[in-house]
Amino acid sequence: MKPLTLRTKLTLFYSITVSVLLTGFALVYYRVLSVGLDQALTQELIDRTSGLRGYLRFEEGQPVFAYDPTDPDEVSFINTATRYYQVYEIRNGTLLAESDELRALGVEYSAEDLSRYIQAPPSLIDLQTDQGKLRLRNEALAAEGGVYLLVVGTSLQPMEDTLTSFIKALAWLLPSGVLLAALAAWFMAGKALEPVAALGKAAGQIAVSSLDRRLPVRGTNDELDQLASQFNDTLARLEKAVAEMKQFTASISHELRTPLAVLRGEAEVALMQANSAEQYRRVLASQLEEFEKLTRMINQLLTLARAESGDVAIAHEPVNISSMTESLAEQLEPVAASKDVSISCKCDSDVILRGDAAWVERIILNLADNAIKFTPTGGHVQIKLSRADSSAILDIADDGIGISPDDVPHIFERFYRADPSRSNRADGAGLGLSLVKWAVDQHRGSIQVESTPGHGTRFTVRLPLSQWDKVARQPAG
């Protein structure tokens, strides 16, 4: 079975709702009308009985109506009120007078019926006859030493005809109303869903090759506009992710091509030119160095991929970054000395932060190692650690070649390399600073770069202190 469209569902829902409301309204109105007509008819009988009682006289035991035959209002009232009437003498059960209509219908109370009305209050009864229903009002009255029963009636046919006409009107008004409501619902649902159809059409035209396209936003700020805006935001993130993936693929292809080309070239040279064990050892040593570069790059790629996918858990434990920085600076001294670069380290004592010791160590090592790499012979690298407010501030500065202002905003991007003069000095894959930035972010810190080409670079890392730092600084005793 083919599923219903949203437009059809909305139309059915609206039509059923309108049907229920109209039917409920009709039933309530019918009830109100029925009760109102019934009460009006009862009141009319009370008024007629009261009026006739004022005109009724008894002469020698016979009832007569004393009215002015020249007064048209009185004549009209008497003729209307006495169309259905009877007068009984209750004690002996005698019918003293009655209208022709009741005589023709054969309506007559028995002595037993009359005895119930001697001391009873006025009452109403509905009587079914051959010509329809009648409503009779029975009221006992005392006059000239006797007790009489005045019966005044009216036909229920006009009330029933009115209710029947109302039902007949509803019989075609309700279906017509529901049909009109369904047509209106179909039209309104179509108009309301036009923007949805437009969004669907626009979304269907978006492919991987056209992620720069966006859904139309009408500016009404309604739910559809909010949906389109959120979808556009998702498209923007997806476009960025795809662009980064393409850049990543191109970059890693480029990075792998160079060492592989070196390995192949050295192997070809060895096959064609190497004639001694010493030459083969030099080729193998060079290839081993390239293999180490490839291994280092692949390990960094795996680490970065795991980090960005959320598979790397960051520990949150007290880390004495003071002792760590001093120890790492000492380890790097031989590396710096091999390039004739001096290194100095100045740290505030017992600076403790809350984080992952391995990743904090990676931050310090990477920044310090880069500073040494890009500092020329005779240069100097300065490492400084201090406290400020609630942060540990790691400051690593060199007087090396510096970074171009155009390159500074991009140095934390994967595989990004600065100008050739800087790239030629490094054997990395452009991933180290990406890992540093990720680690700093995971520790809820910040990293800033200040650099002047030809005068050096300064990296400033701020990491939040641990509560243990405050404890360590409290005076003893």
Rosetta blueprint (number, residue, H / E / L):
1 M L
2 K L
3 P L
4 L L
5 T L
6 L H
7 R H
8 T H
9 K H
10 L H
11 T H
12 L H
13 F H
14 Y H
15 S H
16 I H
17 T H
18 V H
19 S H
20 V H
21 L H
22 L H
23 T H
24 G H
25 F H
26 A H
27 L H
28 V H
29 Y H
30 Y H
31 R H
32 V H
33 L H
34 S H
35 V H
36 G H
37 L H
38 D H
39 Q H
40 A H
41 L H
42 T H
43 Q H
44 E H
45 L H
46 I H
47 D H
48 R H
49 T H
50 S H
51 G H
52 L H
53 R H
54 G H
55 Y H
56 L E
57 R E
58 F E
59 E E
60 E L
61 G L
62 Q E
63 P E
64 V E
65 F E
66 A L
67 Y L
68 D L
69 P L
70 T L
71 D L
72 P H
73 D H
74 E H
75 V H
76 S H
77 F H
78 I H
79 N H
80 T H
81 A H
82 T L
83 R L
84 Y L
85 Y E
86 Q E
87 V E
88 Y E
89 E E
90 I L
91 R L
92 N L
93 G L
94 T E
95 L E
96 L E
97 A E
98 E E
99 S L
100 D H
101 E H
102 L H
103 R H
104 A H
105 L H
106 G L
107 V L
108 E L
109 Y L
110 S L
111 A H
112 E H
113 D H
114 L H
115 S H
116 R L
117 Y L
118 I L
119 Q L
120 A L
121 P L
122 P L
123 S E
124 L E
125 I E
126 D E
127 L E
128 Q E
129 T E
130 D L
131 Q L
132 G E
133 K E
134 L E
135 R E
136 L E
137 R E
138 N E
139 E E
140 A E
141 L E
142 A E
143 A E
144 E L
145 G L
146 G E
147 V E
148 Y E
149 L E
150 L E
151 V E
152 V E
153 G E
154 T E
155 S E
156 L L
157 Q H
158 P H
159 M H
160 E H
161 D H
162 T H
163 L H
164 T H
165 S H
166 F H
167 I H
168 K H
169 A H
170 L H
171 A H
172 W H
173 L H
174 L H
175 P H
176 S H
177 G H
178 V H
179 L H
180 L H
181 A H
182 A H
183 L H
184 A H
185 A H
186 W H
187 F H
188 M H
189 A H
190 G H
191 K H
192 A H
193 L H
194 E H
195 P H
196 V H
197 A H
198 A H
199 L H
200 G H
201 K H
202 A H
203 A H
204 G H
205 Q L
206 I L
207 A L
208 V H
209 S H
210 S H
211 L L
212 D L
213 R L
214 R L
215 L L
216 P L
217 V L
218 R L
219 G L
220 T L
221 N L
222 D L
223 E H
224 L H
225 D H
226 Q H
227 L H
228 A H
229 S H
230 Q H
231 F H
232 N H
233 D H
234 T H
235 L H
236 A H
237 R H
238 L H
239 E H
240 K H
241 A H
242 V H
243 A H
244 E H
245 M H
246 K H
247 Q H
248 F H
249 T H
250 A H
251 S H
252 I H
253 S H
254 H H
255 E H
256 L H
257 R H
258 T H
259 P H
260 L H
261 A H
262 V H
263 L H
264 R H
265 G H
266 E H
267 A H
268 E H
269 V H
270 A H
271 L H
272 M H
273 Q H
274 A L
275 N L
276 S L
277 A H
278 E H
279 Q H
280 Y H
281 R H
282 R H
283 V H
284 L H
285 A H
286 S H
287 Q H
288 L H
289 E H
290 E H
291 F H
292 E H
293 K H
294 L H
295 T H
296 R H
297 M H
298 I H
299 N H
300 Q H
301 L H
302 L H
303 T H
304 L H
305 A H
306 R H
307 A H
308 E H
309 S L
310 G L
311 D L
312 V L
313 A L
314 I L
315 A L
316 H L
317 E E
318 P E
319 V E
320 N E
321 I H
322 S H
323 S H
324 M H
325 T H
326 E H
327 S H
328 L H
329 A H
330 E H
331 Q H
332 L H
333 E H
334 P H
335 V H
336 A H
337 A H
338 S H
339 K L
340 D L
341 V L
342 S E
343 I E
344 S E
345 C E
346 K E
347 C E
348 D L
349 S L
350 D L
351 V L
352 I E
353 L E
354 R E
355 G E
356 D L
357 A H
358 A H
359 W H
360 V H
361 E H
362 R H
363 I H
364 I H
365 L H
366 N H
367 L H
368 A H
369 D H
370 N H
371 A H
372 I H
373 K H
374 F L
375 T L
376 P L
377 T L
378 G L
379 G L
380 H E
381 V E
382 Q E
383 I E
384 K E
385 L E
386 S E
387 R E
388 A E
389 D L
390 S L
391 S E
392 A E
393 I E
394 L E
395 D E
396 I E
397 A E
398 D E
399 D L
400 G L
401 I L
402 G L
403 I L
404 S L
405 P L
406 D L
407 D L
408 V H
409 P H
410 H H
411 I L
412 F L
413 E L
414 R L
415 F L
416 Y L
417 R L
418 A L
419 D L
420 P H
421 S H
422 R H
423 S H
424 N L
425 R L
426 A L
427 D L
428 G L
429 A L
430 G L
431 L L
432 G H
433 L H
434 S H
435 L H
436 V H
437 K H
438 W H
439 A H
440 V H
441 D H
442 Q H
443 H L
444 R L
445 G L
446 S E
447 I E
448 Q E
449 V E
450 E E
451 S E
452 T E
453 P L
454 G L
455 H L
456 G E
457 T E
458 R E
459 F E
460 T E
461 V E
462 R E
463 L E
464 P E
465 L E
466 S L
467 Q H
468 W H
469 D H
470 K H
471 V H
472 A H
473 R H
474 Q L
475 P L
476 A L
477 G L
